[in-house]
Amino acid sequence: MSFIVLEDVRRVFHQGRPDELTAVAGVSLSLAAGAVTVLRGPSGSGKTSLLALVGGMARPTSGRITLDGHELTSLPERFLTEVRRRTFGFVFQQFHLVRGLTVLENVMLPATPLGIPRAELARRAAAHLDRLGVGHRAGARVDWLSGGEAQRVAIARALVNNPRVVIADEPTAHLDSKLSLEFLEIVAGLKADGRTVLIASHDPLVFEAGLVDRTITFRDGRVEADTR
């Protein structure tokens, strides 16, 4: 059964202006729950824009997106924000950890608006850090982390709300091969947990990994190939 469905989705920037740019050009896809799907393609192919649309961080110019049978496209912003917060965890290419805060504080941030008691939230955040092997860094400022540590903290932050879907945009772009393989081990664990994982990457270590269930190749905002 399809979990996330996109129907003729388009994303156009500066529509009607001389600099109009079509980032996603009428894409239709059905994505299964519990699978690892990689979107590959060159820079500017539309894969990052598509992830933003699926995760509710941007709205399509036209077309329809449904999540578990419920339409996201026409939701008012406050409802879309709630769905995004409770359903999706995001791992960004640059990690976007907040400098000056500790590792634990960074991981707690996405769950703060949910009104969870601070002690419970801290316990939950610490558990994710422990599982990812960086629990001993909980009190350290993120400014002091290595690249591999920063990525693990970013993943812990993405998991703190117990999301059903984890979205990662070029997660190995700034990692060496050893750390990239460690990231894939973490993805294997997420898959074993039953989470749906969507990754945008042009790294062969990622899209050729055995744990990947499906690879979708993008070019010029369109699906060029779809391999399962």
C-alpha positions, 0 to 999 in steps of 0.5 A: 500500500502506498504511504506517500503519493504525489500526483502531477506535482509541480514546483515553479519559482518566480512564476510568470517572471522572466527568471521563472524556474521549474524545479519539479515538473509534473512528478507522480510517484507512490512511495511505500512505508518502511522503505529506504528510497534514494533520490539521485541526480545532478545538482539542480535536478529537483531532488531537494525541492521534491523532498521539501514538498514531501516533508511539507516544508514547501507547497507545490505550485500545482498537483496533489500530495497525500500522506497515508490517505490524507491530503497535505496540499490544501492543509492550512499552514498551522495544520501542516506545521503540526503534521510536519512536526509529528510525522517528519524528521529532517537531516539537512546537508549542513546539519543546521545545529544551533551554535552556542547550545549544547548537544542535548539542547539542540536535540530537544529543540524540535520537540519544545513546542509540543509541551512535553515536560522538560525532564521527559524531553531531556530523557528522550533526547539523551536516549537517542544520543546514547543509541547513536553513540554520542551520549557522552557529548550531551553536555558539550557545545555543538561548536566542538563536535567533529563532522561525524559527531555533528551528523549523529547529533543531527540524526538524534534531533530528527528522531526526537519526535519519533517521526514516521518518516526521516528525510535526509538531504545530501547527508554524506556530502561533507563526510569521508567514506568511513563516516558515510558508511557509518551513516548507512549503518544508522539508516539500516537501524531506522529501516529496522525500526520500520521508519520510512527513509527518503534520501537525496544523494548523488553519492554512489556509496548511498544509492548503491547501498544494499539496504536501499529499496528503491532509487529514483533518478531525477533530471531537469525536474522529472523522473528519468529512471526508477529502479527497485 
